[in-house]
């Protein structure tokens, strides 16, 4: 019963992190800005860091079952 919230949270974090990393990679590959009005390197770094942290949290939640 207590594992259902952990599974839900893990899947949400993992999907968000994976999607953010994929989206950032596609934007960079096409040469499009990741965020408007911000340095390209800074926005790509911050988005990649946020995606990696979210993916790591998802993996952590799913391994704690």
Biopython code that builds the backbone (N, CA, C, O; Angstrom):
import numpy as np
from Bio.PDB.StructureBuilder import StructureBuilder

atoms = [
    (1, "UNK", "N", (0.809, -1.179, 0.000)),
    (1, "UNK", "CA", (0.000, 0.000, 0.000)),
    (1, "UNK", "C", (0.865, 1.261, 0.000)),
    (1, "UNK", "O", (0.533, 2.225, -0.690)),
    (2, "UNK", "N", (1.962, 1.278, 0.752)),
    (2, "UNK", "CA", (2.815, 2.454, 0.806)),
    (2, "UNK", "C", (3.703, 2.579, -0.424)),
    (2, "UNK", "O", (4.296, 3.635, -0.640)),
    (3, "UNK", "N", (3.808, 1.550, -1.219)),
    (3, "UNK", "CA", (4.687, 1.626, -2.380)),
    (3, "UNK", "C", (4.025, 2.341, -3.557)),
    (3, "UNK", "O", (4.723, 2.766, -4.478)),
    (4, "UNK", "N", (2.719, 2.483, -3.553)),
    (4, "UNK", "CA", (2.040, 3.154, -4.667)),
    (4, "UNK", "C", (2.488, 4.605, -4.826)),
    (4, "UNK", "O", (2.780, 5.010, -5.951)),
    (5, "UNK", "N", (2.559, 5.415, -3.758)),
    (5, "UNK", "CA", (3.047, 6.788, -3.945)),
    (5, "UNK", "C", (4.502, 6.844, -4.414)),
    (5, "UNK", "O", (4.871, 7.724, -5.191)),
    (6, "UNK", "N", (5.324, 5.907, -3.944)),
    (6, "UNK", "CA", (6.727, 5.885, -4.375)),
    (6, "UNK", "C", (6.827, 5.540, -5.858)),
    (6, "UNK", "O", (7.647, 6.115, -6.574)),
    (7, "UNK", "N", (6.011, 4.623, -6.316)),
    (7, "UNK", "CA", (6.006, 4.262, -7.735)),
    (7, "UNK", "C", (5.541, 5.449, -8.571)),
    (7, "UNK", "O", (6.145, 5.771, -9.594)),
    (8, "UNK", "N", (4.465, 6.097, -8.131)),
    (8, "UNK", "CA", (3.950, 7.254, -8.864)),
    (8, "UNK", "C", (4.985, 8.364, -8.923)),
    (8, "UNK", "O", (5.250, 8.908, -9.995)),
    (9, "UNK", "N", (5.571, 8.705, -7.787)),
    (9, "UNK", "CA", (6.568, 9.777, -7.753)),
    (9, "UNK", "C", (7.789, 9.410, -8.591)),
    (9, "UNK", "O", (8.322, 10.251, -9.315)),
    (10, "UNK", "N", (8.230, 8.171, -8.496)),
    (10, "UNK", "CA", (9.380, 7.737, -9.274)),
    (10, "UNK", "C", (9.130, 7.833, -10.768)),
    (10, "UNK", "O", (9.998, 8.277, -11.520)),
    (11, "UNK", "N", (7.950, 7.418, -11.199)),
    (11, "UNK", "CA", (7.631, 7.488, -12.622)),
    (11, "UNK", "C", (7.501, 8.933, -13.097)),
    (11, "UNK", "O", (7.946, 9.267, -14.195)),
    (12, "UNK", "N", (6.899, 9.783, -12.283)),
    (12, "UNK", "CA", (6.760, 11.190, -12.672)),
    (12, "UNK", "C", (8.136, 11.847, -12.789)),
    (12, "UNK", "O", (8.420, 12.530, -13.773)),
    (13, "UNK", "N", (8.982, 11.640, -11.791)),
    (13, "UNK", "CA", (10.325, 12.216, -11.850)),
    (13, "UNK", "C", (11.112, 11.665, -13.041)),
    (13, "UNK", "O", (11.780, 12.422, -13.746)),
    (14, "UNK", "N", (11.036, 10.367, -13.265)),
    (14, "UNK", "CA", (11.797, 9.759, -14.354)),
    (14, "UNK", "C", (11.295, 10.246, -15.716)),
    (14, "UNK", "O", (12.101, 10.552, -16.595)),
    (15, "UNK", "N", (9.990, 10.318, -15.895)),
    (15, "UNK", "CA", (9.455, 10.792, -17.173)),
    (15, "UNK", "C", (9.808, 12.259, -17.412)),
    (15, "UNK", "O", (10.192, 12.640, -18.518)),
    (16, "UNK", "N", (9.674, 13.080, -16.366)),
    (16, "UNK", "CA", (10.007, 14.494, -16.517)),
    (16, "UNK", "C", (11.492, 14.677, -16.830)),
    (16, "UNK", "O", (11.853, 15.428, -17.737)),
    (17, "UNK", "N", (12.342, 13.995, -16.084)),
    (17, "UNK", "CA", (13.782, 14.123, -16.302)),
    (17, "UNK", "C", (14.200, 13.655, -17.683)),
    (17, "UNK", "O", (14.979, 14.320, -18.366)),
    (18, "UNK", "N", (13.678, 12.507, -18.089)),
    (18, "UNK", "CA", (14.008, 11.990, -19.420)),
    (18, "UNK", "C", (13.513, 12.900, -20.531)),
    (18, "UNK", "O", (14.222, 13.144, -21.508)),
    (19, "UNK", "N", (12.280, 13.406, -20.377)),
    (19, "UNK", "CA", (11.725, 14.300, -21.393)),
    (19, "UNK", "C", (12.495, 15.615, -21.453)),
    (19, "UNK", "O", (12.740, 16.138, -22.540)),
    (20, "UNK", "N", (12.876, 16.152, -20.305)),
    (20, "UNK", "CA", (13.632, 17.407, -20.290)),
    (20, "UNK", "C", (15.005, 17.224, -20.932)),
    (20, "UNK", "O", (15.458, 18.092, -21.678)),
    (21, "UNK", "N", (15.664, 16.112, -20.652)),
    (21, "UNK", "CA", (16.967, 15.860, -21.276)),
    (21, "UNK", "C", (16.834, 15.674, -22.784)),
    (21, "UNK", "O", (17.656, 16.175, -23.552)),
    (22, "UNK", "N", (15.793, 14.950, -23.207)),
    (22, "UNK", "CA", (15.578, 14.743, -24.638)),
    (22, "UNK", "C", (15.256, 16.061, -25.339)),
    (22, "UNK", "O", (15.786, 16.343, -26.414)),
    (23, "UNK", "N", (14.385, 16.865, -24.728)),
    (23, "UNK", "CA", (14.006, 18.139, -25.310)),
    (23, "UNK", "C", (15.213, 19.070, -25.427)),
    (23, "UNK", "O", (15.396, 19.734, -26.448)),
    (24, "UNK", "N", (16.023, 19.113, -24.391)),
    (24, "UNK", "CA", (17.220, 19.962, -24.403)),
    (24, "UNK", "C", (18.179, 19.505, -25.495)),
    (24, "UNK", "O", (18.745, 20.327, -26.216)),
    (25, "UNK", "N", (18.359, 18.203, -25.613)),
    (25, "UNK", "CA", (19.246, 17.681, -26.653)),
    (25, "UNK", "C", (18.768, 18.005, -28.056)),
    (25, "UNK", "O", (19.569, 18.349, -28.925)),
    (26, "UNK", "N", (17.471, 17.896, -28.282)),
    (26, "UNK", "CA", (16.920, 18.217, -29.605)),
    (26, "UNK", "C", (17.073, 19.697, -29.911)),
    (26, "UNK", "O", (17.438, 20.068, -31.026)),
    (27, "UNK", "N", (16.794, 20.546, -28.925)),
    (27, "UNK", "CA", (16.936, 21.994, -29.137)),
    (27, "UNK", "C", (18.387, 22.356, -29.453)),
    (27, "UNK", "O", (18.645, 23.178, -30.333)),
    (28, "UNK", "N", (19.322, 21.754, -28.748)),
    (28, "UNK", "CA", (20.730, 22.055, -29.000)),
    (28, "UNK", "C", (21.180, 21.527, -30.356)),
    (28, "UNK", "O", (21.945, 22.188, -31.057)),
    (29, "UNK", "N", (20.713, 20.348, -30.725)),
    (29, "UNK", "CA", (21.110, 19.763, -32.006)),
    (29, "UNK", "C", (20.608, 20.612, -33.175)),
    (29, "UNK", "O", (21.300, 20.753, -34.183)),
    (30, "UNK", "N", (19.403, 21.178, -33.039)),
    (30, "UNK", "CA", (18.836, 22.015, -34.093)),
    (30, "UNK", "C", (19.397, 23.435, -34.083)),
    (30, "UNK", "O", (19.156, 24.201, -35.016)),
    (31, "UNK", "N", (20.131, 23.788, -33.051)),
    (31, "UNK", "CA", (20.686, 25.120, -32.946)),
    (31, "UNK", "C", (19.686, 26.147, -32.440)),
    (31, "UNK", "O", (19.910, 27.349, -32.582)),
    (32, "UNK", "N", (18.594, 25.694, -31.857)),
    (32, "UNK", "CA", (17.569, 26.590, -31.327)),
    (32, "UNK", "C", (17.870, 26.900, -29.866)),
    (32, "UNK", "O", (18.529, 26.111, -29.188)),
    (33, "UNK", "N", (17.395, 28.037, -29.378)),
    (33, "UNK", "CA", (17.660, 28.378, -27.974)),
    (33, "UNK", "C", (16.862, 27.485, -27.027)),
    (33, "UNK", "O", (15.736, 27.088, -27.328)),
    (34, "UNK", "N", (17.453, 27.182, -25.901)),
    (34, "UNK", "CA", (16.765, 26.395, -24.873)),
    (34, "UNK", "C", (15.840, 27.305, -24.083)),
    (34, "UNK", "O", (14.734, 26.904, -23.718)),
    (35, "UNK", "N", (16.285, 28.528, -23.815)),
    (35, "UNK", "CA", (15.469, 29.539, -23.144)),
    (35, "UNK", "C", (15.743, 30.883, -23.807)),
    (35, "UNK", "O", (16.893, 31.211, -24.099)),
    (36, "UNK", "N", (14.706, 31.648, -24.041)),
    (36, "UNK", "CA", (14.859, 32.938, -24.700)),
    (36, "UNK", "C", (15.393, 33.980, -23.729)),
    (36, "UNK", "O", (14.953, 34.064, -22.582)),
    (37, "UNK", "N", (16.336, 34.764, -24.197)),
    (37, "UNK", "CA", (16.878, 35.850, -23.402)),
    (37, "UNK", "C", (17.953, 35.442, -22.412)),
    (37, "UNK", "O", (18.357, 36.245, -21.571)),
    (38, "UNK", "N", (18.419, 34.209, -22.500)),
    (38, "UNK", "CA", (19.434, 33.713, -21.570)),
    (38, "UNK", "C", (20.592, 33.173, -22.399)),
    (38, "UNK", "O", (20.405, 32.744, -23.537)),
    (39, "UNK", "N", (21.766, 33.197, -21.832)),
    (39, "UNK", "CA", (22.928, 32.627, -22.509)),
    (39, "UNK", "C", (22.659, 31.175, -22.895)),
    (39, "UNK", "O", (22.086, 30.407, -22.123)),
    (40, "UNK", "N", (23.076, 30.823, -24.079)),
    (40, "UNK", "CA", (22.814, 29.468, -24.580)),
    (40, "UNK", "C", (23.495, 28.401, -23.724)),
    (40, "UNK", "O", (22.912, 27.353, -23.447)),
    (41, "UNK", "N", (24.711, 28.670, -23.313)),
    (41, "UNK", "CA", (25.446, 27.712, -22.492)),
    (41, "UNK", "C", (24.815, 27.581, -21.114)),
    (41, "UNK", "O", (24.666, 26.476, -20.593)),
    (42, "UNK", "N", (24.444, 28.715, -20.525)),
    (42, "UNK", "CA", (23.846, 28.697, -19.187)),
    (42, "UNK", "C", (22.499, 27.978, -19.195)),
    (42, "UNK", "O", (22.221, 27.179, -18.301)),
    (43, "UNK", "N", (21.661, 28.251, -20.194)),
    (43, "UNK", "CA", (20.345, 27.610, -20.228)),
    (43, "UNK", "C", (20.454, 26.119, -20.500)),
    (43, "UNK", "O", (19.704, 25.331, -19.925)),
    (44, "UNK", "N", (21.367, 25.724, -21.359)),
    (44, "UNK", "CA", (21.558, 24.304, -21.637)),
    (44, "UNK", "C", (22.112, 23.577, -20.416)),
    (44, "UNK", "O", (21.711, 22.452, -20.117)),
    (45, "UNK", "N", (23.029, 24.225, -19.719)),
    (45, "UNK", "CA", (23.601, 23.621, -18.517)),
    (45, "UNK", "C", (22.556, 23.456, -17.429)),
    (45, "UNK", "O", (22.455, 22.396, -16.810)),
    (46, "UNK", "N", (21.780, 24.503, -17.197)),
    (46, "UNK", "CA", (20.756, 24.449, -16.155)),
    (46, "UNK", "C", (19.669, 23.426, -16.493)),
    (46, "UNK", "O", (19.228, 22.685, -15.614)),
    (47, "UNK", "N", (19.235, 23.377, -17.748)),
    (47, "UNK", "CA", (18.208, 22.410, -18.147)),
    (47, "UNK", "C", (18.744, 20.978, -18.042)),
    (47, "UNK", "O", (18.024, 20.078, -17.610)),
    (48, "UNK", "N", (19.979, 20.770, -18.428)),
    (48, "UNK", "CA", (20.570, 19.433, -18.328)),
    (48, "UNK", "C", (20.746, 19.008, -16.878)),
    (48, "UNK", "O", (20.523, 17.849, -16.527)),
    (49, "UNK", "N", (21.144, 19.951, -16.046)),
    (49, "UNK", "CA", (21.294, 19.649, -14.625)),
    (49, "UNK", "C", (19.944, 19.313, -13.991)),
    (49, "UNK", "O", (19.846, 18.356, -13.223)),
    (50, "UNK", "N", (18.914, 20.083, -14.303)),
    (50, "UNK", "CA", (17.579, 19.819, -13.758)),
    (50, "UNK", "C", (17.045, 18.476, -14.247)),
    (50, "UNK", "O", (16.432, 17.738, -13.476)),
    (51, "UNK", "N", (17.267, 18.155, -15.511)),
    (51, "UNK", "CA", (16.824, 16.870, -16.045)),
    (51, "UNK", "C", (17.544, 15.702, -15.404)),
    (51, "UNK", "O", (16.933, 14.671, -15.120)),
    (52, "UNK", "N", (18.831, 15.856, -15.177)),
    (52, "UNK", "CA", (19.614, 14.794, -14.550)),
    (52, "UNK", "C", (19.196, 14.582, -13.101)),
    (52, "UNK", "O", (19.086, 13.445, -12.643)),
    (53, "UNK", "N", (18.965, 15.673, -12.382)),
    (53, "UNK", "CA", (18.523, 15.555, -10.986)),
    (53, "UNK", "C", (17.154, 14.887, -10.909)),
    (53, "UNK", "O", (16.934, 14.013, -10.070)),
    (54, "UNK", "N", (16.234, 15.296, -11.782)),
    (54, "UNK", "CA", (14.896, 14.690, -11.778)),
    (54, "UNK", "C", (14.974, 13.198, -12.125)),
    (54, "UNK", "O", (14.288, 12.381, -11.512)),
    (55, "UNK", "N", (15.794, 12.854, -13.088)),
    (55, "UNK", "CA", (15.953, 11.445, -13.453)),
    (55, "UNK", "C", (16.572, 10.649, -12.310)),
    (55, "UNK", "O", (16.163, 9.517, -12.049)),
    (56, "UNK", "N", (17.544, 11.227, -11.636)),
    (56, "UNK", "CA", (18.160, 10.551, -10.489)),
    (56, "UNK", "C", (17.160, 10.379, -9.347)),
    (56, "UNK", "O", (17.147, 9.334, -8.695)),
    (57, "UNK", "N", (16.327, 11.379, -9.097)),
    (57, "UNK", "CA", (15.289, 11.245, -8.072)),
    (57, "UNK", "C", (14.290, 10.152, -8.430)),
    (57, "UNK", "O", (13.843, 9.405, -7.560)),
    (58, "UNK", "N", (13.948, 10.062, -9.691)),
    (58, "UNK", "CA", (13.043, 8.997, -10.131)),
    (58, "UNK", "C", (13.637, 7.617, -9.915)),
    (58, "UNK", "O", (12.956, 6.706, -9.444)),
    (59, "UNK", "N", (14.889, 7.468, -10.256)),
    (59, "UNK", "CA", (15.567, 6.185, -10.041)),
    (59, "UNK", "C", (15.655, 5.876, -8.552)),
    (59, "UNK", "O", (15.455, 4.735, -8.135)),
    (60, "UNK", "N", (15.951, 6.888, -7.761)),
    (60, "UNK", "CA", (16.029, 6.699, -6.309)),
    (60, "UNK", "C", (14.683, 6.240, -5.740)),
    (60, "UNK", "O", (14.625, 5.306, -4.940)),
    (61, "UNK", "N", (13.612, 6.902, -6.159)),
    (61, "UNK", "CA", (12.279, 6.517, -5.662)),
    (61, "UNK", "C", (11.929, 5.083, -6.066)),
    (61, "UNK", "O", (11.351, 4.336, -5.278)),
    (62, "UNK", "N", (12.276, 4.710, -7.276)),
    (62, "UNK", "CA", (11.924, 3.374, -7.751)),
    (62, "UNK", "C", (12.788, 2.284, -7.136)),
    (62, "UNK", "O", (12.360, 1.133, -7.052)),
    (63, "UNK", "N", (13.988, 2.626, -6.709)),
    (63, "UNK", "CA", (14.837, 1.611, -6.087)),
    (63, "UNK", "C", (14.559, 1.450, -4.595)),
    (63, "UNK", "O", (15.033, 0.495, -3.980)),
    (64, "UNK", "N", (13.800, 2.370, -4.006)),
    (64, "UNK", "CA", (13.498, 2.308, -2.574)),
    (64, "UNK", "C", (12.235, 1.484, -2.275)),
    (64, "UNK", "O", (11.748, 1.504, -1.145)),
    (65, "UNK", "N", (11.715, 0.782, -3.244)),
    (65, "UNK", "CA", (10.487, 0.012, -3.035)),
    (65, "UNK", "C", (10.725, -1.141, -2.152)),
    (65, "UNK", "O", (9.801, -1.902, -1.866)),
]
sb = StructureBuilder()
sb.init_structure("model")
sb.init_model(0)
sb.init_chain("A")
sb.init_seg("    ")
for serial, (resi, resn, name, xyz) in enumerate(atoms, 1):
    if name == "N":
        sb.init_residue(resn, " ", resi, " ")
    sb.init_atom(name, np.array(xyz, "f"), 0.0, 1.0, " ", f" {name:<3s}", serial, name[0])
structure = sb.get_structure()
